[in-house]
Amino acid sequence: MYKFKDYKQPEMLTHHLNLGGENPAGEKIDVTSLYITRGGAPWIPVMGEFHYSRYDRACWYDELCKMKAGGITLVSTYVFWIYHEEIEGVFDFTGDNDLRAFILECARAGLEVVLRIGPWAHGECRNGGYPDWLLDKPYKLRENNPEYLDKVHILYEKISGQVEGLFYKDGGNIVAVQLENELTNDAEHLAALKELAIACGMIAPIYTVTGWNAVTGAKIPVDEVVPVFGGYCEAPWEDHLNPLPPSPHYFFTGMRNDTGIGADLLPQSTDEDGDWQLPYERYPFATCELGGGLQVTHHRRPIISGMDIYAISLVKLGDGNNLIGYYMYHGGTNQIGKLSTFQESKATGYPNDYPILSYDFQTALSEYGEVREQYRLLNLLHLFVQDFGQALAPMARIEAEDAVKREDTDSLRYVMRTDGQSGFVFVNHYQRLSKLENIRGAVINTGTVTFPPIDICGEISFFMPFRMNLSGKVLKYATTQPLCRQGDTYFFAQIPGIAAEYQWEDGTVFKPEAGLESALQADGVTIVTLTWEQAKYVRRLDGAIYAGDACDLYKREGQMCSVEDGDFGYWIWDGGKFAAQSVQQPFIEPVATFEEVEQPPFEPAYAGELHIGGERKLTWKQITVTGSQGFVNIDYYGDAAQIYADGELIADSYYYGEVWRVPARLLNGKQCYLVFSEMRDDFYREF
C-alpha cells in the first residue's frame, strides 16, 4: 500500500507582484503565487525554445507549425546581440536575423512569444551573445554602470523598434519578456533592465528571470519578475570524463532550483551576506529550461533518449510545474559572422568547445526539423494540460508517505496533485542509465480513492486520475493516462504493462481493450482508450483530434502534412469513431555516393575544429548527391566531421554514436566533400 502525507492547500497570493496586463479585447494575464491566470482562469502554458537566427527564415513557418502540433503554445527565443551588432553601430535585422518577421510567423502559426532580450544570453553563443567589441570596452558588463547601460539602451531601443505593436497590450502575440540570463547575484541590475525595457516600449504582462544559482536561489527584484527554473538529464558542460551520479530530476523532490545548470559559468558563491533566500512561495513553479535534449560538447557526448526527456517533464509536472518550458525544443544551425564564428569555445575563454555550426541539441525537433521520440512523448503531457490545465494548476503537490533516496532503485517514486478530493497520481519508474527494480501489485491510496493493484515494470513514467469530472460524471479512478477531450469524448492512453481499468463513482467497472475502436459510452460520456503507441501520434489540429498512422501530423495553412517524407495515412475523430484518411505526398529518395579521396582537395577553412586537443589524422570523401528531397545518412566514425559544398562549410558534427543526417537539399548538385578527424579516447561517451 502506497500512501501520501496529509493534504494541505498552500495559501495563494494575488496581485502581489508588479506584473500583469490586458489586451485590447479586455482579456487579462496575471500571476498568482500558484499559477498564471488568463481571462481569470488558471493557465498552464507550454513553452518551447526556437532561435530564429539559427534557422533559415524560409522554413520558419513550417517548423513553427510542427511545434504547435507538438503542443507548444509559447515560443521562446533569444535575441543574440552579436548576431545583430557584430560590428559596433552596424545593426542587422535582415534575412535570418529578421526578428519582426519571426514574431509575425509565430502569430501566423497560432503561437505566442516569450522574447529573451538579454543583453547577455549564453545559449552556447560566442561570448554569451556579447559582440567582441563590447568585451574590449574599459568598463564592467552585466552591472549598473552608465557606460554599459547606455549600450544596452541602444540595443533595447533597436529590439523594441523591431517588435513595436506586437505586444499583448497591442493585440499582439508577445506575452512575456525574459531579462538577462543566469545573473545570480544582482537584483538591482535586473530591476534596472526591466525599467529600461519598459522605457524602450517593451511592455509585457510577464517579465521573467532565471532563478537558479546555489541552494539559496538567485538574487532577484522580488516583486518585479517571475523566477523560472530548469533541469537537464545530463551535464555535458562538466569538466570531467566520468559518468554522473543518478540525476535528482527523476525523483519527486519538489526541487525548483537546479544548482547544476550553468555550473560551468556561475560563481561558486553568490550570497556573501548569508541572509538571502529566494521566496519561492511568492511565485508559481515555472520552468524555462527543462532540457528538451542536450547539446554535445567536445569532451562530453551523451546520447539522449525520448524517455530521458519525457520522464523529467512528467516528474516536474507532478511536482507542481505550472509553466512547462523547454530548452531547446527545436535545434538549429549557428551563423558564421563577418569577423568570427559564433559558437561557444575555449578559444573565447569559455570552458566548452561546441560545433561551429551545429546546434542540434538532440532535441524534440532536430537541427533540420526531424522528429525525435521525445516530441511524441512530451505531447502526451501537452495535450493533457491544454484540456485539463485549469483543473490541474490549482492542485497542491502532496508528497509520498516515504521519501526515496538518491541511490534507491527498489522503491516506488510517486507523488500526487490534488484539491483534497480529486486529482492525479504521478509515477516515475525511469532513471537515466540505471535499472529500477520491477514493482508488482502496487496499491496506491490517495486518501479518498484506492487504485486496484498494478505492476510497474520496465522503463515507464505515467500519471492516473482519481475522482475526475467527465462532463458531470465522476470517474472514481482509471489505470490509464488522461490524454485530451473533444466535447463529451475523453481520450486516454493505456500505460505500457498495465491493463486499462475504469471505475465510475457508482461502482461500475469496465476494462476495455485499447485501440482506435475502443469507444465506450455511459450517460452521454464517451471514453476512448488508445494504445500507448497510438497515443504518441495523436494531435489536435485546428480543434480536431487526429491520430497519425505512425507518422507525425501537422497543418500548414490548413493543409494536412506529415513530417516524414512520402505518402501517409491518419484517422480523424468524427464524433463517434476514428475515420481513416490518406494523403499522397510526392517524394523521391535522394541518391548519394561516397568516394574515397587520397589527397586533400583543399585546406579546410575551419581546420581547428578537426584538431581539437592536438593534430589528428584526417579522412576525406567526396559526396555526390542527386535529389533535393529527404536526407543523406553520413555514417562516419571519427572525432569531428565537416561537410564543404562548393568550398563553403555547410554542416559539422561531433560524433556521439548516432548516424549524422544531413538534408539532401544542402548537397544536391554541388561539389561536396566530407572530412573527419581520427577518434581518440579523450571524451566521455555512451557508445
N, C-alpha and C positions, 0 to 999 in steps of 0.2 A: 504494500500500500504506500503510495507516494502522496504526501500531503503538503500543505503550504502554511506559511506563517499567517498570522491574523491579518485580516483586511483592514486597511486604514487609508481613507481617501485623503491625499495631501491637500492643503489649503491652496486655493487658486487666487493669484493676484491679477488684477486687471487695471488697465490704464495707469500703470506704474512706470512705464518706460516712455521715453520721448520718441515714440515710433508710431506708425500707422498712417494711413492715407485713404483718400477717396477718389474714385474715378468719376468722370462726368455723368455716368448713369446713376450715381448715388451709391454704388457698392463700396463697402469699406473693407480694407485689410487691416487687421490689428494683431497684436501679440500679447497673449496672456502668459502667465508663468508655466502653463502646462502645454499649450498648443497655440498655433496660429489660427486666427479666425478669418473667414471670408464671407461677407454678407451676413455676419453674425453667427455663422455656424463653424464648428471645428473643421479644419482643413489640413490634410497631410499632403504636401507637395512631394513630387518625386523629381529630383534634380540630377541631371547628367552633364558632365563637363565635356565640351567640344570646342576646340580652338580654331576659330575661323582662319587665322593667319597661318595655320598649319595644314590647310586643306585648299584644294582647287575650288574657287568660287563657283565654277560651272557645275559642281557636284553638291554644293551646299544643300540645296532644297531636297534632293533625293535622300541624302544622308539624314537630314532633319526629319523627313517622313519616316525613315526607318526607326529613328529614336522615338518618335511619337508612337509608332506601332508597338515598340517595346515597353510602353507605359511611362515614358518620360513626359513630364508636364512643364518642367523648367529647364532651360539650357543655361548652364553657367559657362562663362568664357573669360579668359584673361585678356587684358589689353597690355601686351608686352611693349614697354616703352622703346626698347631697342629696335623693334620692328618698325616703329612709326617715326622715330627720330634718331636713326643711326648716326647721321651727321647733324651736329648741333644746329638748330634753327631751320633744318630742312625736314618738314613733316610729309609723311606719305600715308595716305588713307585710300590708295587706289588698288585695283586688282584684288589679290587675295587679302589685302590689308583694309578692305572697304568695310569698316565696322558698321556703318549705317545700312549698307546693303544686306549684311548678315542679319541684323536685327529685323529688318523687313522680311527676309526669307524665313526667319523663325515665325513671325506673325503669319506669313502665308501658309506655313505648315501647321498652324494652330498651337504654337508653343510660346510660352513666356520666357523671360530672360532675367538672369542674375548677372550683372555686369561687375566683373572683378577688376577694378581700376588701378590697383597697385597704390603707389608707384613702384614699390618692389613687389615682385610676384613669386619668384622662384620658378616653379613649373619646369625644372630641369632646363631652363633657358640660360644663355650666357649672362653672367653677372647677376643672375636672378631677374633678368629683364632690364637691368640698367644699361644704357648706352656706355660704351667705353669712355667717351668724352666726359661723362658725369663723374666717373671714378677719378679722373685727373684733376677735379676741382679741389681747391685748397680748404674746403670746409667739410664737416662731417655730414653724413647722409642718414636718413631714417630717424631724424630727430627735429625738434622745433628750433631751427635757426633760420634767420630771414633769407639768407642766400639760397639755401636748399628749398625752402617753401616757395620762393619766387619761381624756381624752376618747375616745381610741382604745380604751381598755379598755372603756368603756361601749358603744361601737359593737360591738366584738368579742363582748362578752357577749350583746348583742341578736341578733347574727347567729347565734352559737352556739346560743342558745335556739331559734331557728327551725329549725335543722338537727340538733338533738340526735337521736342514734340513727340517723342516715342516713349515717354514715361507713363506709368499707370495714371497719374493725375491728369494727363492729357488724353486719356483714352488709348494709350499705347500699351506695349507688352513688356516693358521693363518694370519689374515689381520689386527688385532688390539690388543693392549695391554692396559689394564687399570692399572694405578698406584695407589696404596693405595685405600682408600675409605673413604669418608666423612671427609677428612682432610681439614679444612675450613680456616686456617689462617697461612699457612706456604708454600709460593710459592717456597722458596729456597729449602726446603726439597723435594718437588715434583720434582723440576728440578734435584736435586741430584739423586733421584730414577730413573728418566729417563736416566741420564748419566750412572748410574750403570747397568741398564737393557741392554743398548746398549753395554756397555763394556763387559757384560757377553754373548753377542751374540743374545740377544732378540731384533731383529731389524724388525720393522713392519711399514707399511705405516702410520698408525694412532696410536697415543697414546691419551688416554682419562683420565680424572679425573672427579670425581663428583663435580658439580658446586654449590651445594646448601649450604647455611648456613642461614644467616639472609637476609634482603632485599638487601644488597649490593652484594650478591654472594660471593662464596669462593675466597680467595686469591690464585691465580694460576700463574704459569710461562706463561705469556700471549702468547708468540709466540711458545711455545713448545707442547701444548696439545689442545685437544678439550674438553670443559666442557660439561658434559652430565647431564640430569635432570630427573625428575620423577614426580609421582603423584599417590596417593592411595585414594581409595574411603572411607576409614575409618582410624582410628589410634589406633590399639589395644595396642600400647605402651603408650597411655595417662594414667596418673596415677590416674584417677578418674573413677567412675562407671556411669557417666551420658551420655545421648545421645549427640552427637556432633552437632554443627550448620551445616546448609547446606554446603556441600563441594563446594569450588570455582572451582573445576575441572570440574563441569558440566556447567560452564559458559564460553563463548568465551572471555577470558580476554587477551589473548596473553602472559600470565604469563609462564615463564620457571621455575623460582626458587620457588620450594615448600618449604617454611620455616618450614613445619611440619615434613618432612622426617627426621628421626634421632633426633627429638626433645628430645627424652629420653636420648641422649648421648652427643649432641653437646653443646659447651659452649654457654652461653646466649648472649655474645657479642664477636665478633671476629674482630672488627675494632677499635682498641684503638686510632688510629690516626685520624679516621674520614675522611680520604681522599681516601679511596678505593671504587671503583665501577667496578664490573666486566664488561668489554667492550663487551656486548652481540653482538654488531654489527659486530664483527670480526669473529663470528662463526655461522655455521648453527644451527638451533634449532634441537638438538639431545637429545634423551632420552635413559636411560638405566634402569629406574625403574618405568615405568608405571606398576602399580600393576596388575599382571595377576590374582591375588586373594589376600588373606591375611591370614597370619598365626594367629591362635588364641593364645592369652596369657591367663594365668590363670585368670586374673582379667578382661579381655575384650574379648568377644566371639561373634563377628558379624557373620551373615550368609550372604555370598556373592552370588549374582545372576549374571547370564550372562550379563544382561543389565548394572549392576553396572560397569562392566569392559569395555564392548564394547563402551558405551557412552563416557567414559573418553578418550579412544583411538581415537574415531571419533572427539571429541572436539579438542584434541591436533593436529590431522591431519589438521583440519580446521584452527587451529591457527598457522600453518606453520611447524609442526614437519616433519623433513626430514630424521630422523633416528628413526624408531619405535622400542623401546626396552622395553621388559617386564621382570619384576622380581616378582615372579618366573613365568616361563611358564610351567615347569614340576616339580611336587613335588618330595620328596624323603624321605629317612629314615636315621637319624643320625647313625653313628657308635658309639660303646662304646669302649673306649680306654683301654689300659693296666692299666692305673693309675686312670682314671676317666671317667665319661660320658662327651659327647662333646656338650651338648646343653647349650644355654644361660640360666642363672638362677640367682636369687637373692643371692644364696649362693656364687656366684663368684663375687659379687659386682655390678651386673647389675640390672636395675630396673624392669625386667620382669622375669617371670617363663614361660618357654616353655616346651613342652613334651620332655621326654628323647630321644625318638626315632622318633616320627612322625614329619616330615617337609612337610606335605601335602600341605599347603598354600592355600587350597580351590581354586587351580588354574586350568588352562585350561586342563592340563593332571595331574591326581591325583598322589598321592604318589605311587600308584600301576598301573599307566598307563591308568586309565579310563578317558573317555572324559566328560568334563563338557560343559555347554551351551556356555560359552564364547569362547571355542575352535572353535565352528562353527560360531559364530557371528564375531569374530575377523578375520576369514578367508575371510569374505566378503571384508574387507579392504585390506588384504594382497594380494588377487588375483588382486585387482584393482591396487595397487602400483607396482606390478610386471609388469603389462602390460602397465600402463599409467603413471608410476612414472617419466619418462623422461619429460613428458609434465607438470606434477604437480609440480615437485621440483622447477623450476624457478619462479613459480607463487607467487605473493605477497599476503599477508593477508590483506584484506580490512574490516574494522570494520563496523558493523551495524550503521545506522544513529543515533540510540539512544541506549545507554548502558542499560543493565539490572542489577538492584541492587540485592544484595545477598538475600534479603527477598522477592523479587518479584516472585510470582508464576503465574502471569497473562500474562506477556509479552512474545513475541516470542524471542527465543535465536537463533541467526543466525550469520553467518559470510561468507565471500567469499574469495576464492583464484582465482586470475585472472592474465592474462598477459595484461589486458586492453581491450581485445576484447572477449576472450573465457575464460571459467573457470568452477568452481564448487561452488554451494551454499550449505553450511553445516547448518543443523538444528538439534538442540538437544531439545527434549521435554521429558527429563527424569531427575529426581533429586532423588537420593537415599533416601528412607524413607520419601519422600514428594510427594504430589499430585499436578501436574501442571494443570491449567485450560485449557480446550479444546479451540482451536483457529480455528474458521471457516471462510472460504472464504478468506484466506490469499493470497495476491497477492505480489509476490516478483519481484522487478525491479532491475536488475543488472546495469542499465545504458545503456546496449546495447541490453538486452533482457528482456521482461516481461513475467513471467510464468503465466499460467492460474490459477484461484483461486483453492486453495486446502484446505481441512480440516485437521488439525493437532491435532489428538486426541489420548488419551491413552499414553502409555509409548513407544515412538518411537524415534529413532535417525537415521538420514539419510543424504545423500547428493544427489544433482541433477546436471546434466551437462547443460551447455549452449554453443552454437556455438562450439560443439565438432567435431573434424575432424574424420570421419569414412572412412578410405581408400580414402580420397579425396573428399568425400561427406560431407557437413556440416549439422550436426544436430542442429537446432536452439535451441531446448530445449527438455528435457524429464522429465516427472514427475516420473521417475523410477531411481534406483541407478545403475550406471555402475558397472559391475562385472569383466569381463575379455573378452578376444578375442581369436579367433583362425583363422588366416588368415583374410579373409574379413567377418567373422561372429563375431558379437558382442553380448555378453550376458548381460542382465540387470535383476535386481530383482525388482519386484513390492513392493513398500513400503506399509506396512500394513495400510489399511484405505484410501489409495489414489489410484484412478483409473490410470491405465497406459495410458499415452498420449505422443505422439511424434509429433514434427513438423520439417520438413525439411526446409532448408533456402528458398526454393521456395514457402513456404506456405502450402505445402501438410501436412495434419494432419491424423494420424491413431491412433486408440485406440484398441489395441489387447486385447484378453482375455489371461491372464497369464497361462502358463502351458508348459509342455515339447513339445507340438506340436504347439507352438505359432509362429514359424519362419515366418517372412515376408521379402520379398526381394524387393530391389529398386536399380536400376542401379548398379547391381553387389554386393551390400552390403546386408547382411542378419542380421536381428535383432531378437534375441530370448528373450522373456520376461518370466522369471520364477517366480513362486510364491516365497514369502519370505522363506517359509518353504523348498521348493525345493532348493533354492539358498544356504541355510545353509549346504547342503550336497554336493555342487559342489566342486570338487577337480581337480587340474591339476597334473597329474601323468605322468612322462616321456613324457611331452609335449602334452598329450591328455587331453580332457575335459570329466570328468565323473560326474555323479550325483548318489549318493547312495540312495537306497530305504530305507530311514530312518535309514541308517547305515553310519558309519564313515570309509571311504575307505582310504587305504594307500597301498603302494607297498614295498615289501622287496625282494631284489634280483630278481626283475622283476615280482614277483608273486603278484596277487591281493589279498588283505587281508581286513578284517573288524575288527575294534577294538572290536566290540560287538561279543559275542560268538554265535556259531550256523550258520546255512545256511543264506545266504544273497543274495540280488539282487541289480542290479545297471543298469544304462544306460550309454552308451558311445556315444559321438557325432561323427558321421561318415562323417561329412562334409555337410550333408543335413538334418539329423534328428538324434534323440536320439534312439539308438538301444538297446533293452533290453538284459541283460545277467544275469546269476545266477551262484552261486558257492556253492558247498556243503562243509561245514566246520564242521567236526565231533565234537560233543560236548555232554558231559554227565554232567547233572546238579549234583553238589555235594549234598550229604545228610548230614545234620548237626543236632545233637540232643543236647539239653541243660538240664542238670540235676542239681538240687539244691544240694549244699554241706553244710551240717550242721556245720562241724568243718573245720577250715582252714587246707588244706593238707600240707602246709609248710609256713614258714615265707617268704613273698615276698622279693626278693633280693633288690628291689628298693622301699621299703615301703614309703620312704619320699615323693615320688610323689603322693601317695594316701592320704597323711595327710598334704597337704599344708594349712597353716592357722590354724593348730591345729588338734588334734586327731579326726578321723572320723570313723564311723561305716563302716565295710567292708562287702560286699556280695560276695560270691563265687559261681561259677557254673562250672561244668565240661562240656567240649565241646568234642563231638566225631564227627569227620568228615571223611566221606568216599568219595573219589574222589578228584582229584588234579586240575580239571579244574574249572574255574569260581570263584565266590566269595561267601563268607558266610556273611549274614547280622547279625550284632551284635546290637540288638535293646535294649540297656541298658538305664537306666536313673540314672545318678549319676554325681559326680563331675569329677573324673578321673578314667580311666579304664586301666588295663594291661592284656595282654594275655601271659601266660607262656606255652611253648611247650617243653616237656621233661625237665622241670626245667629252661629253658632259656627264658628270656624276649624277645619276638619277635615282639610285637606291643603294642602301647599305644595310649591314646586318652584323650583329654579334651572334655567333652560333650558340644556341642553347638547347639543341636536341630536337627541334621541330623543323619540318620542311619549310623552306622560305618560299612564299607565294607572291609573285610579282605580276601586276596586271599586264596582259599582252599588249595593251594599247601603248604602254611606255616603250615597248621594244619593237613593235611591228614596223618592218620596212627600214629599220635603222641598222647601222653598223655597231654591233653591241659586243662588249667584252665583259666577262666575269673574271675578277681577280680575287683570290682569297689567300690568307696567310696561314702558316702552319699552326697547328694546335699545340699548346703546351699545358702542362698541369699547373696553371697559375691562377685559377679562379674556382670559386665554389660552383659546383654543378649538380644537377639532379638527373643526369642521363648516363 
